[in-house]
Amino acid sequence: MNDIRYYVDLSINFECSDNIVRFMDKFLKINKLGVISTQSINEKWGSIILRVKNKDYVLNGRHSNYPHLTYVDTEFYSHEKVSSCDIIVVTNFLESKPLLQKLSGKNLGFEVLISKLKYMKADEIGKWFWDVKYLSDLCRKHNQQLILSSGARDIFELVSLRTFNSILAKLNISPSEYWSDLNMWLNSRLRGGFIDFN
């Protein structure tokens, strides 16, 4: 098993500033961030990954300096676009099983957003955990990567490393194994820009 180098939240869906990047690292212990835009970031951070919608895959200007991953949401995907992306955001667990089987062995990331938990009732939370555990088992079976992300739309939805690890434990997933696997997956999927600032 590889060393864990990064604790990662690949879905920050609001404008991040340098202060938020620092806050995430220092207080939430998340040191690699997937962001939708780098417009408010002025410093060069080795911890930033740009999230690009698969249909908008052309990068230019300041965005081209960052490593990036392409993603598609299962609600809006078309079959020809899915196989060329890096991350599939799972919004419907029932539709994920045939997709996992069809794309078996492509080593894609199947991303689940934690922010949805905040707005669920108790019985829905239990079903969410069951669905994510099932998705995790399918990912392992079909050589795909399960990705837990905050899905934060504002600073109040950011998730700490401790919360990520608690959710992983509830899913009966070893946090150290999850983070190690995610680090290896990132190393194999990141494109463009600079990947390492050490």
Buried (B, 14 or more C-beta within 10 A) or exposed (E): EEEBBBBBBBBBBBEBBEEBBEBBBEEBEBBBBBBBBBEBBEEEBBBBBBBBBBEEEEBEEEBEBBBBBBBBBBEEBEEEBBEEBBBBBBBEBEEBEEBBEEBBEBBBBBBBBBBEBEEEEEEEEEEBBEBBBEBBEBBEEBEBBBBBBBBBEEEEBBBBBEBBBEBBEEBEBBBEEBBBBBBBBBEEBBBBBEEEEE
